Amino acid sequence: YKMAGDSRFPDVDTDGSEKSEEVEIIVNVGGVRQVFYGDNLNQYPETRLAELVNCLSGGYDSIFSLCDDYDPGKREFYFDRDPDAFKCIIDVYYFGEIHMKKGICPICFKNEMEFWKVDLKFLDDCCKAHLSEKKEELEEIARRVQLILDDLGVDASESRWKKCQKCIWKFLEKPESSYPARVIAVLSFLFILISSVVMCVGTIPDLQVVDAEGNRMEHPTLDSIETACIGWFTMEYMLRLISSPNKLHFAFSFMNIVDVLAILPFYVSLTLTHLGAKLMELSNVQQAVQALRIMRIARIFKLARHSSGLQTLTYALKRSFKELGLLLMYLAVGIFVFSALGYTMEQSHPETLFKSIPQSFWWAIITMTTVGYGDIYPKTTLGKLNAAISFLCGVIAIALPIHPIINNFVRYYNKQRVLETAAKHELELMELNSAEGKVAGSRSELEDLSREGKDDPFYSSRIKVSHSDTFIHLLSEEKNYRTRLQSCK
C-alpha cells in the first residue's frame, strides 16, 4: 500500500463500467489513511476490503453496510477500528500470511480479523499458539465465574434433596464458602497429619508391643488413633461421593483414587486378620497385612487437596514432561557410558569392586547424581579419572533442564493467581450491575461461552465486536462498559 493521494475513484452514481482491477480504494482506519488497488484486493474476494471495490454501484445502503462512514467528496471510506491491528491484517494481500505485532491482544486481533472477514488460516502458526493460549485463559476465567455463580444461585425448582446435596458438596469441597467449611477443611488436614505421624511412630520398637505369638505389633493406643482417623476419612469420602454432582467423574478423579488407596488397606487388613486365617496360613495372612499397611503412605498425598502449592507443583511437572524426559535421557546415556568405562578400567586391579557392567550402573547413578555412598569406588588411576569426568557430566546433565522446569512452575503459579484475581474482578462487576437485572443474562452468556469454547477451537460467532472498540462479551451483550476480562490484559 501507499499513502493516499489523488484518487481515481468513481462516484457513487457510476454505472460500474470501470474495471475493478483499476479501482483505487482509499481507506481511513482510526485516522490512518491507506490506498489499495482492486487487483490486490480481489485476490481474496470474500474480505471486507474486496467488497468495497464493487459496493459503489449499490448506492449508499451498500456502502454503509460495509463501513462506518463515507465521504463522497474525498471518496474515502472511514472505519472506527484499531489501526495497528489493521496494518498487520493487510499483509495478507501482499504476503499471503499475517503476523501479530507484539503488544496486541490476541483475542482483540482475532475480532479484528473477523470484522475484516479475513480467515484465521492466514494467521501464522506462532500467532495461533498465542491466540489459543489466551482463549484457554478466558475459558478458565469463565469457568471459575460460572462455578461461583452456581454456588451462589438457588434454583427454586430443585427438590429438597438436591438442595441438601449441593450444600453438603459446597461444605466439604469449598472451604472458602463459609466459616464452618473452613473448620472442616482444617480438621481434615489435621487428621491427615495425625494419621501420618501415627504411622511413623508406630514403627519405633520401644513403642511396640509383643503379641501371644511373639510378633511385634503397634501399641493399642496408636491403633485406636489410626482407627479414628480411618473412620473420619471414610465418612468424609462417602459424604463427598453421595453429594457429588457427577459421581463417575468423582470416582475416577486422581485425588479421589488416592483417598481410596489411603482407606482401603485398613479394611482389607481387618478382613484378612479376622477371616483370612481360615482360608490360608497365618504367616501368609501376616505378610499380606504387612504389605497392605505399607500402602498407608498414600494418605500423605491427601495433603495436595488442601495445598495449592502441591497442586501447582503437580501441574507444573505435567507441563515439564519434555524437560524431564531430556534429563532422564542425558542420565541414561551417561550411566551406560561411564559404567562400561569404569568396569573396563577397573578390571586390571586385583581387588576391583566392579564385578559387572550392570553392577556398575549403581556406581554410575550415585556418582552422576552427586550422592556418592562410597560402597563402590574406583581404585585405579584411569578409573578415578573416569569417575571425575562422570561427576562433572552428571552435574551438567542435571543442571541444564532444571531452569525450564522452574520457569514452568513460576509461570503456572503466576497464571493461576492472575486467573483467580480476574474471576473475582468479574464477580465484583456483576454485583455492581445486579441492581439493573443483568446477572441472569451474564450467567447465560457464561454458560454459552463455556459450551462454545469446547466445540470451536477459535470461538464462535457469538463473540461480538463493538462498534468503536474490540472486546469479548462474557457477561451481557447489552452492556456498554469494559471489564478487566474484556480488556484482555
C-alpha positions in Angstrom: 0.0 0.0 0.0 1.0 3.7 -0.2 -0.2 6.8 1.5 -3.3 8.4 -0.1 -3.0 10.9 -2.8 -5.4 12.0 -5.6 -7.8 9.2 -6.2 -9.1 7.8 -9.5 -12.2 6.6 -7.7 -15.7 6.5 -9.4 -18.6 8.4 -7.8 -21.5 6.5 -6.2 -23.7 7.0 -9.2 -21.3 5.4 -11.6 -22.5 2.6 -13.8 -19.7 0.3 -12.6 -18.2 0.1 -16.1 -14.7 0.7 -14.8 -12.8 -2.5 -14.3 -12.4 -3.4 -10.6 -8.7 -4.1 -11.1 -8.1 -0.4 -11.9 -10.1 0.9 -8.9 -8.2 2.8 -6.2 -9.7 2.3 -2.7 -8.9 5.0 -0.1 -9.5 3.7 3.5 -9.2 5.7 6.7 -8.9 3.4 9.7 -8.7 5.2 13.1 -7.2 8.3 11.4 -4.6 6.4 9.3 -5.3 6.6 5.6 -4.3 3.8 3.2 -4.7 3.3 -0.5 -5.4 -0.1 -2.1 -5.9 -1.3 -5.7 -8.5 -3.6 -6.9 -6.1 -6.2 -8.3 -4.6 -6.8 -4.9 -7.9 -6.8 -3.0 -9.6 -9.2 -5.4 -7.2 -12.0 -4.5 -9.5 -12.6 -1.6 -12.9 -11.5 -2.8 -14.7 -12.6 0.4 -12.9 -10.0 2.6 -14.4 -6.7 3.5 -11.9 -4.6 1.6 -12.5 -6.6 -1.6 -16.3 -5.9 -1.2 -15.6 -2.2 -1.1 -14.4 -2.4 -4.7 -17.9 -3.2 -6.0 -20.0 -1.6 -3.4 -20.3 1.9 -5.1 -22.7 0.7 -7.7 -25.0 -0.5 -5.0 -25.6 3.0 -3.6 -25.2 4.4 -0.1 -27.0 1.5 1.5 -24.4 -0.9 0.2 -21.6 1.4 1.2 -22.7 1.9 4.8 -23.3 -1.8 5.3 -19.5 -2.2 5.0 -18.1 0.9 6.6 -18.8 3.4 9.4 -18.8 6.5 7.2 -18.1 7.6 3.7 -17.0 11.0 2.3 -18.1 11.3 -1.4 -16.0 14.4 -1.8 -12.8 12.8 -0.8 -14.1 9.4 -1.9 -12.9 7.9 1.3 -14.2 5.1 3.5 -14.0 5.5 7.3 -13.6 2.7 9.8 -13.6 3.2 13.6 -11.2 0.3 14.1 -7.7 -0.4 15.6 -5.2 1.0 13.0 -2.3 -1.1 14.5 -4.2 -4.4 14.0 -5.3 -3.2 10.5 -1.7 -2.7 9.4 -1.0 -6.4 10.3 -4.1 -7.7 8.7 -3.5 -6.1 5.3 -0.3 -8.1 5.0 -2.4 -10.9 3.7 -2.9 -9.1 0.4 0.8 -8.7 -0.1 2.4 -11.7 1.6 -0.4 -14.2 2.0 0.0 -14.5 5.7 -0.5 -12.5 8.9 1.7 -11.9 11.9 0.5 -10.1 15.1 2.7 -7.3 16.4 4.0 -7.6 19.9 1.7 -5.9 22.4 -1.6 -6.6 20.6 -4.1 -8.7 22.4 -4.6 -12.0 20.5 -8.4 -12.1 21.2 -8.8 -8.5 20.1 -6.8 -9.2 17.0 -8.9 -12.2 16.2 -12.0 -10.0 16.5 -10.4 -7.5 14.0 -9.8 -10.3 11.6 -13.4 -11.4 11.8 -14.5 -7.8 11.2 -12.3 -7.5 8.1 -13.6 -11.0 7.1 -10.1 -12.5 6.8 -9.9 -16.2 7.6 -7.9 -17.4 10.6 -6.0 -19.8 8.4 -3.9 -16.9 7.2 -2.6 -16.3 10.7 0.9 -17.8 11.2 1.2 -20.8 13.5 3.2 -19.0 16.1 0.5 -16.4 16.5 -2.2 -19.1 16.5 -0.5 -20.7 19.5 -0.6 -17.4 21.3 -4.3 -17.0 20.5 -5.1 -20.5 21.7 -3.3 -19.8 25.0 -5.3 -16.6 25.5 -8.5 -18.4 24.6 -7.9 -21.0 27.2 -7.3 -18.4 29.8 -10.6 -16.7 29.1 -12.4 -20.0 29.1 -10.8 -20.8 32.5 -11.9 -17.4 33.9 -15.4 -18.0 32.6 -15.5 -21.5 34.1 -14.4 -20.2 37.5 -17.0 -17.4 37.4 -19.6 -20.0 36.4 -18.7 -22.3 39.3 -19.1 -19.4 41.8 -22.4 -18.4 40.2 -23.6 -22.0 40.5 -22.7 -21.9 44.2 -24.5 -18.6 44.8 -27.5 -19.4 42.7 -30.6 -21.0 44.2 -33.0 -22.9 41.9 -36.5 -22.9 43.4 -37.5 -25.8 41.2 -34.9 -28.1 42.8 -36.0 -30.7 45.3 -35.1 -30.6 49.0 -32.6 -33.5 48.5 -30.9 -31.7 45.6 -30.5 -28.5 47.7 -29.2 -30.6 50.6 -26.8 -32.4 48.3 -25.5 -29.1 46.9 -25.0 -27.7 50.5 -23.0 -30.8 51.6 -20.8 -30.7 48.4 -20.1 -27.0 49.0 -19.5 -27.6 52.7 -16.9 -30.3 52.0 -15.3 -29.2 48.8 -15.2 -25.4 49.0 -13.6 -24.2 52.3 -13.9 -20.6 51.2 -17.7 -20.8 51.1 -18.2 -20.4 54.9 -16.6 -20.4 58.2 -17.8 -24.0 59.2 -16.5 -25.3 55.8 -13.0 -23.8 56.7 -13.2 -25.6 60.1 -13.9 -28.9 58.4 -11.0 -28.4 56.0 -8.6 -27.7 58.9 -9.9 -30.8 60.8 -9.4 -32.9 57.7 -5.8 -31.5 57.3 -5.1 -32.3 61.0 -6.4 -35.9 60.7 -4.1 -36.4 57.7 -1.1 -35.2 59.7 -2.1 -37.2 62.8 -2.5 -40.4 60.7 0.9 -39.9 59.1 2.6 -39.3 62.4 1.0 -42.3 63.9 2.1 -44.5 61.0 5.7 -43.3 61.6 5.7 -43.5 65.4 4.2 -47.0 65.3 7.4 -48.4 63.7 9.5 -47.4 66.8 10.5 -50.7 68.6 10.2 -49.1 72.0 6.6 -48.2 71.4 5.6 -51.6 70.0 4.1 -54.5 72.0 4.6 -58.2 71.6 1.6 -60.5 71.0 1.0 -64.0 72.1 3.0 -65.5 69.2 6.0 -63.2 70.0 5.4 -60.9 67.0 5.8 -57.2 67.4 2.7 -55.1 66.7 1.6 -51.5 67.1 0.7 -50.1 70.5 -3.1 -50.4 71.1 -3.4 -46.6 71.7 -1.8 -45.9 68.4 -4.0 -48.5 66.8 -7.1 -46.7 68.2 -5.9 -43.4 66.9 -5.4 -45.0 63.5 -8.9 -46.4 63.6 -10.4 -43.0 64.4 -8.5 -41.3 61.5 -9.7 -44.0 59.1 -13.3 -43.5 60.3 -13.0 -39.8 59.6 -11.6 -40.4 56.1 -14.3 -43.0 55.3 -17.1 -40.7 56.4 -15.6 -37.8 54.5 -15.2 -39.8 51.3 -18.7 -41.3 51.5 -20.3 -37.9 52.0 -18.4 -36.4 49.2 -19.4 -39.3 46.9 -23.1 -39.0 47.8 -23.2 -35.3 47.3 -21.1 -35.3 44.1 -22.9 -33.9 41.1 -21.0 -36.2 38.8 -20.3 -39.5 40.6 -18.5 -41.2 37.7 -16.1 -38.3 37.3 -15.7 -38.2 41.1 -14.8 -41.9 41.3 -12.1 -41.7 38.6 -10.5 -38.4 39.7 -6.9 -38.8 40.7 -7.2 -37.3 44.2 -10.2 -39.4 44.9 -8.4 -42.6 43.9 -5.6 -41.6 46.3 -8.3 -41.3 49.0 -9.5 -44.8 48.3 -5.9 -46.1 48.4 -5.5 -44.5 51.8 -8.6 -46.1 53.2 -8.9 -49.5 51.6 -5.8 -51.1 53.1 -7.2 -50.7 56.6 -10.4 -52.6 55.8 -8.6 -55.3 53.7 -6.2 -55.8 56.6 -9.1 -56.0 59.1 -10.8 -58.6 56.9 -7.7 -60.7 56.4 -7.0 -60.6 60.2 -10.4 -61.9 61.2 -11.3 -64.1 58.2 -8.1 -64.9 56.3 -6.7 -67.3 58.9 -9.5 -69.7 58.0 -8.5 -69.6 54.3 -4.8 -69.5 54.4 -1.8 -70.0 56.7 -1.4 -67.5 59.5 2.1 -66.5 58.2 0.7 -65.7 54.8 -2.0 -63.5 56.4 0.6 -61.6 58.4 2.7 -61.0 55.3 -0.4 -59.8 53.3 -1.4 -57.4 56.2 2.1 -56.0 56.4 2.2 -55.3 52.7 -1.1 -53.6 52.8 -0.1 -51.5 55.8 2.7 -50.1 53.7 0.1 -48.6 51.3 -0.9 -46.3 54.1 1.8 -43.9 52.8 -0.7 -42.9 50.1 -2.6 -40.8 52.6 0.2 -38.2 52.6 -0.8 -37.3 49.1 -4.2 -36.3 50.6 -2.4 -33.1 51.6 -2.5 -32.0 48.0 -6.2 -31.5 48.3 -5.6 -28.7 50.9 -2.4 -27.3 49.5 -2.5 -25.1 46.4 1.3 -25.2 46.3 1.4 -29.0 45.9 -1.3 -28.8 43.2 0.7 -26.2 41.3 3.8 -28.3 41.6 1.9 -31.3 40.1 0.6 -29.3 37.2 4.0 -27.8 36.6 5.6 -31.2 36.4 2.9 -32.3 34.0 3.8 -29.5 31.7 7.5 -30.3 32.1 7.4 -33.9 30.7 9.6 -32.9 27.8 12.3 -31.4 30.1 12.1 -34.3 32.5 12.4 -36.7 29.5 15.6 -34.9 28.4 17.0 -35.2 31.9 16.4 -38.9 32.1 17.8 -39.4 28.6 21.0 -37.5 29.5 21.4 -39.5 32.7 20.7 -42.8 30.9 23.3 -42.2 28.3 25.9 -41.1 30.8 25.2 -44.0 33.1 25.6 -46.6 30.4 28.8 -45.0 29.0 30.6 -44.4 32.3 29.6 -47.7 33.9 31.0 -49.5 30.9 34.2 -47.5 31.0 34.5 -47.9 34.8 34.1 -51.7 34.5 36.8 -51.9 31.8 39.3 -49.7 33.5 38.9 -51.4 36.9 39.5 -55.0 35.6 43.2 -54.6 35.9 43.0 -54.1 39.7 43.0 -57.4 41.7 40.6 -56.1 44.3 38.2 -54.4 41.9 34.6 -53.6 43.1 33.3 -53.5 39.6 32.1 -57.1 39.1 29.9 -56.5 36.1 28.6 -53.7 33.9 25.0 -54.0 35.4 26.5 -53.7 38.9 28.5 -50.7 37.7 25.2 -49.0 36.8 24.6 -48.4 40.5 28.0 -46.7 40.9 27.3 -44.5 37.8 23.9 -43.4 39.2 25.2 -42.4 42.6 28.2 -40.7 41.0 26.4 -38.7 38.3 23.7 -37.6 40.8 26.5 -36.5 43.3 25.2 -38.8 46.0 28.3 -41.0 46.3 27.6 -43.6 49.0 31.2 -45.0 48.7 30.1 -48.6 48.7 31.6 -48.9 45.2 34.5 -46.8 44.2 37.4 -46.9 41.6 40.9 -47.9 42.7 42.9 -47.4 39.5 44.1 -44.0 38.2 42.1 -44.3 35.0 39.1 -45.4 37.0 39.3 -42.3 39.2 39.7 -40.0 36.1 36.6 -41.7 34.6 34.8 -41.0 37.9 35.7 -37.3 37.9 34.5 -36.9 34.3 31.3 -38.7 35.1 30.7 -36.5 38.1 31.2 -33.3 36.1 29.0 -34.6 33.2 26.3 -35.5 35.8 26.2 -32.0 37.2 25.9 -30.5 33.8 23.2 -33.0 32.7 21.1 -32.3 35.8 21.5 -28.5 35.7 20.5 -28.0 32.1 16.8 -28.9 32.3 16.2 -27.5 35.8 15.8 -23.9 34.7 12.9 -24.6 32.2 11.2 -26.7 34.9 11.4 -23.9 37.4 10.2 -21.4 34.8 7.2 -23.7 34.1 6.4 -23.8 37.8 6.7 -20.0 38.3 4.7 -19.2 35.1 1.9 -21.6 36.0 1.7 -20.3 39.6 1.5 -16.7 38.5 -1.0 -17.6 35.9 -3.3 -19.2 38.4 -3.1 -16.1 40.6 -4.0 -13.8 37.7 -6.9 -16.0 36.7 -8.2 -16.1 40.3 -8.0 -12.3 40.5 -9.7 -11.8 37.1 -12.6 -14.1 38.1 -13.1 -12.2 41.4 -13.0 -8.9 39.5 -15.7 -10.2 37.1 -17.9 -11.1 40.0 -17.4 -7.6 41.6 -18.5 -6.0 38.3 -21.5 -8.3 38.1 -22.5 -7.3 41.6 -22.3 -3.7 40.7 -24.7 -4.3 37.8 -27.0 -6.7 39.6 -29.4 -3.9 40.5 -30.1 -3.4 36.8 -31.1 -7.1 36.4 -28.2 -8.2 34.3 -26.9 -11.0 36.4 -29.3 -13.5 34.7 -28.1 -12.5 31.3 -24.5 -12.7 32.4 -24.9 -16.2 33.7 -26.4 -17.5 30.5 -23.7 -15.8 28.5 -21.0 -17.5 30.6 -22.7 -20.9 30.0 -22.8 -20.2 26.3 -19.2 -19.3 26.2 -18.2 -22.5 28.1 -20.2 -24.7 25.8 -18.9 -23.0 22.6 -15.3 -23.0 23.8 -15.4 -26.8 23.9 -16.8 -27.1 20.4 -15.0 -24.4 18.5 -11.2 -24.1 18.9 -11.2 -20.5 17.9 -14.5 -19.4 19.4 -17.7 -19.0 17.5 -19.7 -16.2 16.1 -21.2 -15.5 19.5 -18.1 -13.4 20.3 -19.2 -9.9 19.5 -17.3 -6.9 18.4 -18.3 -3.4 19.4 -18.7 -0.5 17.0 -15.9 1.6 18.5 -13.5 -1.0 20.0 -12.8 -4.7 20.2 -13.6 -6.8 23.3 -15.3 -10.0 24.2 -18.7 -10.1 25.9 -18.5 -12.7 28.6 -21.3 -11.2 30.6 -24.0 -9.5 28.6 -24.4 -8.2 25.1 -26.3 -5.1 26.2 -23.5 -3.8 28.4 -21.6 -0.7 27.3 -18.8 -0.9 29.9 -15.5 -2.7 29.7 -14.4 -5.2 32.3 -10.9 -6.4 33.0 -11.6 -9.7 31.2 -12.9 -7.8 28.2 -9.7 -5.7 28.1 -7.8 -8.9 27.6 -4.8 -7.9 29.5 
